[in-house]
Amino acid sequence: MNARTIDDATWQFAQERLLEQWSPEQISGHAAISPETVYQRVYADKRAGGVLWKNLRCHNQPLGWCLLPT
């Protein structure tokens, strides 16, 4: 599955886990979604004005620790 073809229930599960501070790697271990897909969806949400990126563990680390696109 890629970022465009995951079902709504899987993405809903991923969003709920992100809000609980789960990492994309942890989410992928419990659902049929890759960590990369989670990151792609989170960054798309950020570009659309969303706040899921704020729940990534590395969002407030020193520059270079986690490369978030702006």
N, C-alpha and C positions, 0 to 999 in steps of 0.2 A: 504494500500500500504506500502511496505517496501522500504529500500534503493535500492534494486535491481530491483524493478518493477515500479518505477515512470517513466512516459513518458518523452521524451526529451524536450517537450515544457514546462513542469512543472519545470524541472531542469534548463532550460534556464532562465525562469522567476525568479527562486530562485537566480541564479548567478547574474543576473542583479540587483536584489534588494540588494544582499550582497554588490555589488560594490557601491551602494548608501547608505551603512551603515545601512540597515535595520537589525533588529535582526531576528534570526530564528523563534522566537515566532510571530513577525509581519508577516513574510513571510507565516507561516502556517495559519494565519488568512485570507489570500488572495488567497491561492492556496491549492490544495489537496495534501499536504505534511506535515508531522509532524515535529516539531522542532528537534526531535532526528534524523530524517532522514537527515535534513539539516546539523546538526553537524557531522554526520557520513560521509556524502559526503565531507564536508569541510576538515575533518581530512584526508580522503583518498587523497584529492587533495594536502594537505600539504605533505603527505608522498611521493607523486609523484613529488614534487618540485614546486607545485603551490603556489599561493599567496592569495587565497581566505581567508585563516585564518587571514590574516592581516586586513581584513575588519570586523572581529568580534569585537564588542565593548569592550570586556574584554581582548584582546590580550596584551595590554600594562599596565595592572593593576599589583599591587604588587602580588608576588607569593602567591598562595592559593586562590586568588579572583576568578579566573576562571581556572579550571584545564584543560589545553591543553596537550594532549599526545605528547611526543617528539619522 
